[in-house]
Amino acid sequence: MDTVEVSTEVHLPPEEVYEFLLDFPRYARYSEHLTDVRQFGDGMPGTEYELDFEWWKLSYTARSRVTDVEPPARIDWRIIKDIDAAGRWHVEPVDDDTTRVRMVVEYAPDSAEADALDLPRFVSLEWVVEKVKPKVRAEAERVVRRIVADLEG
């Protein structure tokens, strides 16, 4: 499994940060490649999301499910089709007015199903996986940075 971890501090209480992170559909505003998010549920365990991604000549809809929550400390999720991947948000108090936010994503690039993408002619899934791996980290950093900017106003 490959792991991407991004963390930062936010000058707000954990409860406020946690509630903000539960609103997953707004994440499309923070990502370069995530174009839309549809929610099926109330954000609690069992809630599913369809996430539309676009990059280069490819488009893909991932489906995720919230697997566990511990308000106001943690939100866990898993991708439920086409690739073995899971992640979580950790929300930890630093002091009275500062919170550490960590996003951790674990994924197995080799588990991607070849028929999940409509690849252009002469493009292999292995090539796509190698090109996408660095983008996963860049997107995670961008999302966290933009969420913090929005939270702190």
N, C-alpha and C positions, 0 to 999 in steps of 0.2 A: 504494500500500500504506500502511495505517496501521500505526504501530509503538507498542507499549507496552513500556517498559523500567522495571524495578524492581530496585533493588540495595540491599544492606545488608551489614554486617559481622557475622560470627559468630566467637565466641571458641573455635574448634576448628580442628584441622588440616584441610587440603583433602581428604585421603583420607577422613576420617570424614564430612565434609559431602557429598562426591561419592557415597559408598555410600548415604547416607540419601536423596539425591535420585533415585537409581536405582529406589527402591521406589515407583514411580508410583501403584500402587493405594491407598496410604495418603492420597493427596492429597484424596480425598473427605471426609476428616475435617477438612480445612482450609478448604473452600469452602462458601459459602452455597448455591450453585446446582448444584454437582456432587454427585450423589446416589450414584453407584456407578461403579466402574472395574473392568473385566475385562481381564486380561492374557493374551495369546497369544504366549508365547515367554519367553526368559530375561532380557529387559531390554536385550540387546545389539542392534545393528543388525538390522532385519528384524522385531523384536518389534512386535506390534500391540496396541492398546488400544481398547476400546469405552468411551466416557465418556458416562454418562447425566446430562443437565442438565435442570433444571426451573426455570422462571421464569414468573410470572404464570399464564396459562392454557395455557402451552406446555410441551411436553417434547420432547427431542431427544437422539438418540444420535450422537455424533461418533465417527469412527474415525481414529486416529492411528497413525503408524509411526515408530519410532526409525530415523533415517537415518544417524547417525554418532555415535561416542563417542571421546573422547580422555581416558581415565582419567589422573589425577583432575581434569581441567581442563574438559571440555565434554561435554554431552549435546545432540544435535540431534534434532528431530522434525518431522513434517509431518502436517497433516490430509489424509486421502486420499479424502474424499468430501464433496460438497455445497458446499465453500467453499475458496478458495485461502488457506491459512494455514500458517505454520511458526513454529517457535520454538526456543530453545536456553537451556540453563543454562550459565553460565560460572562456574567456581570458580577463584579466583585467590588465592594466598598474599599476605598483607599483611606479616606478620612471623611469628615462630615459633609464636605461638598465636592468630593472627587470620587469617580468610579472608574475602575479599569474594565475595559471591554475587550474580550478576546473572541475571535472567530477562528474555529479550527475546522478544516475540511480534510477528510481522508478519502482517497479514491484509488482504485486499481485501474490504471489506464489500459492494461491488457485485457480487462474484462469487458471492454466496449464491444457491443454486438455489431458485427459488420453490416447487417442489413438495417440498422437503425438510421443510417444516413443515406440519402440519395446522392452518391458521390459522382462528380464529373468523370467522364471517361479518362482513363490513365491515371487516376488519383487513387492511391491506396489508403486504407484505413490507418495503417501504420504511419504514413506521412502526415495525415491529419492529426493523429494523436501526438506526434512529436512537435507539431506546430502549435497545438492547443495547450500543451503542458505549461509553458511559460506564461501564457495568457491567463491561466487559472490564478496564478499568484498576482499578476498585475490587476486583474479584476477584483480580487479579494481586497487588495490594498486600496483600490479606488473606491469600492463600496464603503469600506470602513471610514476612510477619510471624508467622504461626502456625507455619510450619516452623522459623523461628529460635527461637521460644519453646520448641518441642518439642526441638530440638537442644540448646539450652543448659540445658534442664531447669529 
